[in-house]
């Protein structure tokens, strides 16, 4: 694994170490899943080509009134 990676954005393109890089995104709503399956779902997403994951923070769950 490289110790240093160069990331740049030029002419509407993302470059990683000088090569074009396409973000393949997905979402995982961790609060809808049992913690025991989180790792499995992330691995499945990666196996499906996802390299960027977003998740929502349900504040109503983390900050009760």
PDB file of N, CA, C and O in Angstrom:
ATOM      1  N   UNK A   1       0.843  -1.172   0.000  1.00  0.00           N
ATOM      2  CA  UNK A   1       0.000   0.000   0.000  1.00  0.00           C
ATOM      3  C   UNK A   1       0.893   1.242   0.000  1.00  0.00           C
ATOM      4  O   UNK A   1       1.828   1.332   0.796  1.00  0.00           O
ATOM      5  N   UNK A   2       0.612   2.199  -0.886  1.00  0.00           N
ATOM      6  CA  UNK A   2       1.454   3.398  -0.938  1.00  0.00           C
ATOM      7  C   UNK A   2       1.327   4.217   0.344  1.00  0.00           C
ATOM      8  O   UNK A   2       0.263   4.270   0.961  1.00  0.00           O
ATOM      9  N   UNK A   3       2.409   4.838   0.723  1.00  0.00           N
ATOM     10  CA  UNK A   3       2.383   5.676   1.917  1.00  0.00           C
ATOM     11  C   UNK A   3       1.872   7.068   1.601  1.00  0.00           C
ATOM     12  O   UNK A   3       1.462   7.797   2.505  1.00  0.00           O
ATOM     13  N   UNK A   4       1.889   7.445   0.339  1.00  0.00           N
ATOM     14  CA  UNK A   4       1.462   8.776  -0.058  1.00  0.00           C
ATOM     15  C   UNK A   4       0.713   8.685  -1.383  1.00  0.00           C
ATOM     16  O   UNK A   4       1.157   8.007  -2.309  1.00  0.00           O
ATOM     17  N   UNK A   5      -0.414   9.365  -1.467  1.00  0.00           N
ATOM     18  CA  UNK A   5      -1.227   9.384  -2.682  1.00  0.00           C
ATOM     19  C   UNK A   5      -1.464  10.835  -3.054  1.00  0.00           C
ATOM     20  O   UNK A   5      -1.814  11.651  -2.202  1.00  0.00           O
ATOM     21  N   UNK A   6      -1.274  11.157  -4.323  1.00  0.00           N
ATOM     22  CA  UNK A   6      -1.518  12.514  -4.798  1.00  0.00           C
ATOM     23  C   UNK A   6      -2.910  12.574  -5.414  1.00  0.00           C
ATOM     24  O   UNK A   6      -3.212  11.838  -6.352  1.00  0.00           O
ATOM     25  N   UNK A   7      -3.755  13.452  -4.883  1.00  0.00           N
ATOM     26  CA  UNK A   7      -5.108  13.632  -5.396  1.00  0.00           C
ATOM     27  C   UNK A   7      -5.228  15.050  -5.920  1.00  0.00           C
ATOM     28  O   UNK A   7      -4.830  16.007  -5.256  1.00  0.00           O
ATOM     29  N   UNK A   8      -5.788  15.175  -7.133  1.00  0.00           N
ATOM     30  CA  UNK A   8      -5.888  16.476  -7.789  1.00  0.00           C
ATOM     31  C   UNK A   8      -7.178  16.513  -8.600  1.00  0.00           C
ATOM     32  O   UNK A   8      -7.705  15.472  -8.991  1.00  0.00           O
ATOM     33  N   UNK A   9      -7.670  17.692  -8.845  1.00  0.00           N
ATOM     34  CA  UNK A   9      -8.843  17.880  -9.701  1.00  0.00           C
ATOM     35  C   UNK A   9      -8.468  18.904 -10.763  1.00  0.00           C
ATOM     36  O   UNK A   9      -8.143  20.051 -10.457  1.00  0.00           O
ATOM     37  N   UNK A  10      -8.520  18.466 -12.010  1.00  0.00           N
ATOM     38  CA  UNK A  10      -8.202  19.346 -13.130  1.00  0.00           C
ATOM     39  C   UNK A  10      -9.203  19.135 -14.248  1.00  0.00           C
ATOM     40  O   UNK A  10      -9.580  18.003 -14.553  1.00  0.00           O
ATOM     41  N   UNK A  11      -9.623  20.208 -14.844  1.00  0.00           N
ATOM     42  CA  UNK A  11     -10.545  20.153 -15.982  1.00  0.00           C
ATOM     43  C   UNK A  11     -11.716  19.201 -15.723  1.00  0.00           C
ATOM     44  O   UNK A  11     -12.036  18.339 -16.542  1.00  0.00           O
ATOM     45  N   UNK A  12     -12.349  19.386 -14.548  1.00  0.00           N
ATOM     46  CA  UNK A  12     -13.523  18.596 -14.173  1.00  0.00           C
ATOM     47  C   UNK A  12     -13.250  17.101 -14.068  1.00  0.00           C
ATOM     48  O   UNK A  12     -14.151  16.285 -14.264  1.00  0.00           O
ATOM     49  N   UNK A  13     -12.000  16.741 -13.757  1.00  0.00           N
ATOM     50  CA  UNK A  13     -11.643  15.333 -13.578  1.00  0.00           C
ATOM     51  C   UNK A  13     -10.914  15.158 -12.261  1.00  0.00           C
ATOM     52  O   UNK A  13     -10.126  16.010 -11.849  1.00  0.00           O
ATOM     53  N   UNK A  14     -11.188  14.045 -11.610  1.00  0.00           N
ATOM     54  CA  UNK A  14     -10.469  13.680 -10.401  1.00  0.00           C
ATOM     55  C   UNK A  14      -9.301  12.802 -10.810  1.00  0.00           C
ATOM     56  O   UNK A  14      -9.471  11.818 -11.529  1.00  0.00           O
ATOM     57  N   UNK A  15      -8.108  13.167 -10.343  1.00  0.00           N
ATOM     58  CA  UNK A  15      -6.911  12.387 -10.651  1.00  0.00           C
ATOM     59  C   UNK A  15      -6.322  11.839  -9.351  1.00  0.00           C
ATOM     60  O   UNK A  15      -6.185  12.565  -8.367  1.00  0.00           O
ATOM     61  N   UNK A  16      -5.979  10.568  -9.360  1.00  0.00           N
ATOM     62  CA  UNK A  16      -5.299   9.937  -8.235  1.00  0.00           C
ATOM     63  C   UNK A  16      -3.967   9.434  -8.763  1.00  0.00           C
ATOM     64  O   UNK A  16      -3.916   8.576  -9.644  1.00  0.00           O
ATOM     65  N   UNK A  17      -2.902   9.974  -8.218  1.00  0.00           N
ATOM     66  CA  UNK A  17      -1.548   9.682  -8.708  1.00  0.00           C
ATOM     67  C   UNK A  17      -1.436   9.910 -10.212  1.00  0.00           C
ATOM     68  O   UNK A  17      -0.767   9.158 -10.921  1.00  0.00           O
ATOM     69  N   UNK A  18      -2.107  10.969 -10.687  1.00  0.00           N
ATOM     70  CA  UNK A  18      -2.022  11.369 -12.084  1.00  0.00           C
ATOM     71  C   UNK A  18      -2.938  10.626 -13.032  1.00  0.00           C
ATOM     72  O   UNK A  18      -2.977  10.945 -14.220  1.00  0.00           O
ATOM     73  N   UNK A  19      -3.681   9.637 -12.539  1.00  0.00           N
ATOM     74  CA  UNK A  19      -4.572   8.852 -13.393  1.00  0.00           C
ATOM     75  C   UNK A  19      -6.027   9.222 -13.121  1.00  0.00           C
ATOM     76  O   UNK A  19      -6.395   9.470 -11.973  1.00  0.00           O
ATOM     77  N   UNK A  20      -6.867   9.262 -14.172  1.00  0.00           N
ATOM     78  CA  UNK A  20      -8.288   9.565 -13.959  1.00  0.00           C
ATOM     79  C   UNK A  20      -8.927   8.546 -13.014  1.00  0.00           C
ATOM     80  O   UNK A  20      -8.638   7.352 -13.092  1.00  0.00           O
ATOM     81  N   UNK A  21      -9.780   9.017 -12.138  1.00  0.00           N
ATOM     82  CA  UNK A  21     -10.420   8.157 -11.145  1.00  0.00           C
ATOM     83  C   UNK A  21     -11.906   8.453 -11.153  1.00  0.00           C
ATOM     84  O   UNK A  21     -12.307   9.610 -11.026  1.00  0.00           O
ATOM     85  N   UNK A  22     -12.717   7.440 -11.297  1.00  0.00           N
ATOM     86  CA  UNK A  22     -14.164   7.600 -11.315  1.00  0.00           C
ATOM     87  C   UNK A  22     -14.717   7.157  -9.971  1.00  0.00           C
ATOM     88  O   UNK A  22     -14.445   6.047  -9.512  1.00  0.00           O
ATOM     89  N   UNK A  23     -15.495   8.032  -9.345  1.00  0.00           N
ATOM     90  CA  UNK A  23     -16.145   7.688  -8.087  1.00  0.00           C
ATOM     91  C   UNK A  23     -17.393   6.874  -8.390  1.00  0.00           C
ATOM     92  O   UNK A  23     -18.252   7.302  -9.162  1.00  0.00           O
ATOM     93  N   UNK A  24     -17.488   5.710  -7.784  1.00  0.00           N
ATOM     94  CA  UNK A  24     -18.671   4.859  -7.877  1.00  0.00           C
ATOM     95  C   UNK A  24     -19.278   4.831  -6.484  1.00  0.00           C
ATOM     96  O   UNK A  24     -18.810   4.112  -5.601  1.00  0.00           O
ATOM     97  N   UNK A  25     -20.319   5.619  -6.302  1.00  0.00           N
ATOM     98  CA  UNK A  25     -20.853   5.812  -4.961  1.00  0.00           C
ATOM     99  C   UNK A  25     -22.066   4.973  -4.634  1.00  0.00           C
ATOM    100  O   UNK A  25     -22.777   4.485  -5.513  1.00  0.00           O
ATOM    101  N   UNK A  26     -22.275   4.823  -3.353  1.00  0.00           N
ATOM    102  CA  UNK A  26     -23.448   4.143  -2.821  1.00  0.00           C
ATOM    103  C   UNK A  26     -23.746   4.683  -1.443  1.00  0.00           C
ATOM    104  O   UNK A  26     -22.949   5.428  -0.873  1.00  0.00           O
ATOM    105  N   UNK A  27     -24.881   4.311  -0.911  1.00  0.00           N
ATOM    106  CA  UNK A  27     -25.267   4.752   0.427  1.00  0.00           C
ATOM    107  C   UNK A  27     -25.544   3.544   1.301  1.00  0.00           C
ATOM    108  O   UNK A  27     -26.107   2.548   0.848  1.00  0.00           O
ATOM    109  N   UNK A  28     -25.148   3.645   2.537  1.00  0.00           N
ATOM    110  CA  UNK A  28     -25.465   2.626   3.524  1.00  0.00           C
ATOM    111  C   UNK A  28     -26.034   3.343   4.737  1.00  0.00           C
ATOM    112  O   UNK A  28     -25.366   4.174   5.353  1.00  0.00           O
ATOM    113  N   UNK A  29     -27.275   3.013   5.074  1.00  0.00           N
ATOM    114  CA  UNK A  29     -27.932   3.621   6.232  1.00  0.00           C
ATOM    115  C   UNK A  29     -27.715   2.692   7.422  1.00  0.00           C
ATOM    116  O   UNK A  29     -28.538   1.825   7.714  1.00  0.00           O
ATOM    117  N   UNK A  30     -26.594   2.894   8.098  1.00  0.00           N
ATOM    118  CA  UNK A  30     -26.179   1.985   9.166  1.00  0.00           C
ATOM    119  C   UNK A  30     -27.230   1.840  10.245  1.00  0.00           C
ATOM    120  O   UNK A  30     -27.334   0.779  10.860  1.00  0.00           O
ATOM    121  N   UNK A  31     -28.011   2.877  10.492  1.00  0.00           N
ATOM    122  CA  UNK A  31     -28.986   2.848  11.571  1.00  0.00           C
ATOM    123  C   UNK A  31     -30.198   1.977  11.221  1.00  0.00           C
ATOM    124  O   UNK A  31     -31.039   1.710  12.080  1.00  0.00           O
ATOM    125  N   UNK A  32     -30.285   1.539   9.969  1.00  0.00           N
ATOM    126  CA  UNK A  32     -31.358   0.619   9.568  1.00  0.00           C
ATOM    127  C   UNK A  32     -30.891  -0.836   9.573  1.00  0.00           C
ATOM    128  O   UNK A  32     -31.664  -1.747   9.278  1.00  0.00           O
ATOM    129  N   UNK A  33     -29.640  -1.038   9.905  1.00  0.00           N
ATOM    130  CA  UNK A  33     -29.053  -2.380   9.896  1.00  0.00           C
ATOM    131  C   UNK A  33     -28.557  -2.753  11.281  1.00  0.00           C
ATOM    132  O   UNK A  33     -28.227  -1.892  12.097  1.00  0.00           O
ATOM    133  N   UNK A  34     -28.512  -4.042  11.528  1.00  0.00           N
ATOM    134  CA  UNK A  34     -27.901  -4.527  12.764  1.00  0.00           C
ATOM    135  C   UNK A  34     -26.391  -4.337  12.654  1.00  0.00           C
ATOM    136  O   UNK A  34     -25.817  -4.610  11.600  1.00  0.00           O
ATOM    137  N   UNK A  35     -25.737  -3.876  13.716  1.00  0.00           N
ATOM    138  CA  UNK A  35     -24.284  -3.685  13.658  1.00  0.00           C
ATOM    139  C   UNK A  35     -23.521  -4.924  13.198  1.00  0.00           C
ATOM    140  O   UNK A  35     -22.445  -4.799  12.613  1.00  0.00           O
ATOM    141  N   UNK A  36     -24.048  -6.098  13.447  1.00  0.00           N
ATOM    142  CA  UNK A  36     -23.362  -7.335  13.061  1.00  0.00           C
ATOM    143  C   UNK A  36     -23.212  -7.475  11.542  1.00  0.00           C
ATOM    144  O   UNK A  36     -22.354  -8.230  11.084  1.00  0.00           O
ATOM    145  N   UNK A  37     -24.032  -6.760  10.744  1.00  0.00           N
ATOM    146  CA  UNK A  37     -23.953  -6.911   9.285  1.00  0.00           C
ATOM    147  C   UNK A  37     -23.277  -5.720   8.601  1.00  0.00           C
ATOM    148  O   UNK A  37     -23.151  -5.714   7.377  1.00  0.00           O
ATOM    149  N   UNK A  38     -22.842  -4.720   9.359  1.00  0.00           N
ATOM    150  CA  UNK A  38     -22.226  -3.534   8.745  1.00  0.00           C
ATOM    151  C   UNK A  38     -21.040  -3.910   7.870  1.00  0.00           C
ATOM    152  O   UNK A  38     -20.967  -3.497   6.712  1.00  0.00           O
ATOM    153  N   UNK A  39     -20.116  -4.687   8.409  1.00  0.00           N
ATOM    154  CA  UNK A  39     -18.919  -5.044   7.648  1.00  0.00           C
ATOM    155  C   UNK A  39     -19.291  -5.822   6.386  1.00  0.00           C
ATOM    156  O   UNK A  39     -18.724  -5.586   5.319  1.00  0.00           O
ATOM    157  N   UNK A  40     -20.239  -6.748   6.508  1.00  0.00           N
ATOM    158  CA  UNK A  40     -20.677  -7.519   5.344  1.00  0.00           C
ATOM    159  C   UNK A  40     -21.238  -6.609   4.259  1.00  0.00           C
ATOM    160  O   UNK A  40     -20.923  -6.788   3.082  1.00  0.00           O
ATOM    161  N   UNK A  41     -22.056  -5.646   4.633  1.00  0.00           N
ATOM    162  CA  UNK A  41     -22.661  -4.744   3.642  1.00  0.00           C
ATOM    163  C   UNK A  41     -21.607  -3.869   2.966  1.00  0.00           C
ATOM    164  O   UNK A  41     -21.694  -3.611   1.765  1.00  0.00           O
ATOM    165  N   UNK A  42     -20.617  -3.414   3.727  1.00  0.00           N
ATOM    166  CA  UNK A  42     -19.541  -2.624   3.123  1.00  0.00           C
ATOM    167  C   UNK A  42     -18.717  -3.470   2.162  1.00  0.00           C
ATOM    168  O   UNK A  42     -18.331  -2.998   1.092  1.00  0.00           O
ATOM    169  N   UNK A  43     -18.448  -4.706   2.533  1.00  0.00           N
ATOM    170  CA  UNK A  43     -17.698  -5.602   1.639  1.00  0.00           C
ATOM    171  C   UNK A  43     -18.491  -5.907   0.367  1.00  0.00           C
ATOM    172  O   UNK A  43     -17.923  -5.949  -0.724  1.00  0.00           O
ATOM    173  N   UNK A  44     -19.794  -6.117   0.507  1.00  0.00           N
ATOM    174  CA  UNK A  44     -20.631  -6.369  -0.668  1.00  0.00           C
ATOM    175  C   UNK A  44     -20.647  -5.158  -1.598  1.00  0.00           C
ATOM    176  O   UNK A  44     -20.587  -5.298  -2.819  1.00  0.00           O
ATOM    177  N   UNK A  45     -20.729  -3.977  -1.007  1.00  0.00           N
ATOM    178  CA  UNK A  45     -20.707  -2.762  -1.823  1.00  0.00           C
ATOM    179  C   UNK A  45     -19.384  -2.670  -2.582  1.00  0.00           C
ATOM    180  O   UNK A  45     -19.373  -2.375  -3.777  1.00  0.00           O
ATOM    181  N   UNK A  46     -18.274  -2.921  -1.893  1.00  0.00           N
ATOM    182  CA  UNK A  46     -16.955  -2.878  -2.543  1.00  0.00           C
ATOM    183  C   UNK A  46     -16.857  -3.940  -3.629  1.00  0.00           C
ATOM    184  O   UNK A  46     -16.313  -3.679  -4.702  1.00  0.00           O
ATOM    185  N   UNK A  47     -17.372  -5.124  -3.366  1.00  0.00           N
ATOM    186  CA  UNK A  47     -17.354  -6.191  -4.375  1.00  0.00           C
ATOM    187  C   UNK A  47     -18.175  -5.813  -5.603  1.00  0.00           C
ATOM    188  O   UNK A  47     -17.905  -6.287  -6.706  1.00  0.00           O
ATOM    189  N   UNK A  48     -19.179  -4.957  -5.410  1.00  0.00           N
ATOM    190  CA  UNK A  48     -20.012  -4.495  -6.507  1.00  0.00           C
ATOM    191  C   UNK A  48     -19.441  -3.290  -7.236  1.00  0.00           C
ATOM    192  O   UNK A  48     -20.068  -2.769  -8.158  1.00  0.00           O
ATOM    193  N   UNK A  49     -18.254  -2.840  -6.831  1.00  0.00           N
ATOM    194  CA  UNK A  49     -17.601  -1.742  -7.524  1.00  0.00           C
ATOM    195  C   UNK A  49     -17.709  -0.391  -6.844  1.00  0.00           C
ATOM    196  O   UNK A  49     -17.204   0.603  -7.367  1.00  0.00           O
ATOM    197  N   UNK A  50     -18.359  -0.334  -5.686  1.00  0.00           N
ATOM    198  CA  UNK A  50     -18.495   0.934  -4.964  1.00  0.00           C
ATOM    199  C   UNK A  50     -17.158   1.279  -4.316  1.00  0.00           C
ATOM    200  O   UNK A  50     -16.566   0.445  -3.631  1.00  0.00           O
ATOM    201  N   UNK A  51     -16.678   2.512  -4.531  1.00  0.00           N
ATOM    202  CA  UNK A  51     -15.440   2.953  -3.890  1.00  0.00           C
ATOM    203  C   UNK A  51     -15.645   4.201  -3.041  1.00  0.00           C
ATOM    204  O   UNK A  51     -14.694   4.744  -2.479  1.00  0.00           O
ATOM    205  N   UNK A  52     -16.889   4.649  -2.954  1.00  0.00           N
ATOM    206  CA  UNK A  52     -17.236   5.814  -2.145  1.00  0.00           C
ATOM    207  C   UNK A  52     -18.582   5.541  -1.486  1.00  0.00           C
ATOM    208  O   UNK A  52     -19.553   5.217  -2.170  1.00  0.00           O
ATOM    209  N   UNK A  53     -18.650   5.671  -0.157  1.00  0.00           N
ATOM    210  CA  UNK A  53     -19.896   5.397   0.560  1.00  0.00           C
ATOM    211  C   UNK A  53     -20.302   6.646   1.331  1.00  0.00           C
ATOM    212  O   UNK A  53     -19.487   7.279   2.001  1.00  0.00           O
ATOM    213  N   UNK A  54     -21.577   6.980   1.217  1.00  0.00           N
ATOM    214  CA  UNK A  54     -22.110   8.060   2.044  1.00  0.00           C
ATOM    215  C   UNK A  54     -23.118   7.459   3.012  1.00  0.00           C
ATOM    216  O   UNK A  54     -23.694   6.400   2.762  1.00  0.00           O
ATOM    217  N   UNK A  55     -23.313   8.152   4.109  1.00  0.00           N
ATOM    218  CA  UNK A  55     -24.270   7.700   5.102  1.00  0.00           C
ATOM    219  C   UNK A  55     -24.862   8.923   5.776  1.00  0.00           C
ATOM    220  O   UNK A  55     -24.189   9.939   5.948  1.00  0.00           O
ATOM    221  N   UNK A  56     -26.103   8.819   6.150  1.00  0.00           N
ATOM    222  CA  UNK A  56     -26.770   9.907   6.842  1.00  0.00           C
ATOM    223  C   UNK A  56     -26.582   9.753   8.337  1.00  0.00           C
ATOM    224  O   UNK A  56     -26.427   8.642   8.844  1.00  0.00           O
ATOM    225  N   UNK A  57     -26.596  10.866   9.035  1.00  0.00           N
ATOM    226  CA  UNK A  57     -26.497  10.862  10.493  1.00  0.00           C
ATOM    227  C   UNK A  57     -27.887  11.179  11.036  1.00  0.00           C
ATOM    228  O   UNK A  57     -28.333  12.322  10.934  1.00  0.00           O
ATOM    229  N   UNK A  58     -28.578  10.205  11.606  1.00  0.00           N
ATOM    230  CA  UNK A  58     -29.925  10.447  12.128  1.00  0.00           C
ATOM    231  C   UNK A  58     -29.853  11.115  13.512  1.00  0.00           C
ATOM    232  O   UNK A  58     -29.819  10.437  14.538  1.00  0.00           O
ATOM    233  N   UNK A  59     -29.832  12.419  13.517  1.00  0.00           N
ATOM    234  CA  UNK A  59     -29.640  13.132  14.777  1.00  0.00           C
ATOM    235  C   UNK A  59     -30.720  12.804  15.799  1.00  0.00           C
ATOM    236  O   UNK A  59     -30.455  12.811  17.001  1.00  0.00           O
ATOM    237  N   UNK A  60     -31.944  12.514  15.333  1.00  0.00           N
ATOM    238  CA  UNK A  60     -33.017  12.183  16.274  1.00  0.00           C
ATOM    239  C   UNK A  60     -32.681  10.936  17.082  1.00  0.00           C
ATOM    240  O   UNK A  60     -33.214  10.731  18.173  1.00  0.00           O
ATOM    241  N   UNK A  61     -31.788  10.100  16.537  1.00  0.00           N
ATOM    242  CA  UNK A  61     -31.391   8.870  17.206  1.00  0.00           C
ATOM    243  C   UNK A  61     -30.228   9.129  18.167  1.00  0.00           C
ATOM    244  O   UNK A  61     -30.181   8.561  19.258  1.00  0.00           O
ATOM    245  N   UNK A  62     -29.294   9.985  17.760  1.00  0.00           N
ATOM    246  CA  UNK A  62     -28.089  10.244  18.545  1.00  0.00           C
ATOM    247  C   UNK A  62     -28.258  11.351  19.571  1.00  0.00           C
ATOM    248  O   UNK A  62     -27.518  11.404  20.553  1.00  0.00           O
ATOM    249  N   UNK A  63     -29.229  12.239  19.354  1.00  0.00           N
ATOM    250  CA  UNK A  63     -29.468  13.345  20.289  1.00  0.00           C
ATOM    251  C   UNK A  63     -30.923  13.350  20.729  1.00  0.00           C
ATOM    252  O   UNK A  63     -31.730  14.125  20.218  1.00  0.00           O
ATOM    253  N   UNK A  64     -31.250  12.495  21.665  1.00  0.00           N
ATOM    254  CA  UNK A  64     -32.635  12.500  22.133  1.00  0.00           C
ATOM    255  C   UNK A  64     -32.977  13.825  22.807  1.00  0.00           C
ATOM    256  O   UNK A  64     -32.105  14.509  23.343  1.00  0.00           O
ATOM    257  N   UNK A  65     -34.222  14.162  22.773  1.00  0.00           N
ATOM    258  CA  UNK A  65     -34.681  15.453  23.344  1.00  0.00           C
ATOM    259  C   UNK A  65     -34.365  15.544  24.824  1.00  0.00           C
ATOM    260  O   UNK A  65     -34.677  16.551  25.460  1.00  0.00           O
TER     261      UNK A  65
END
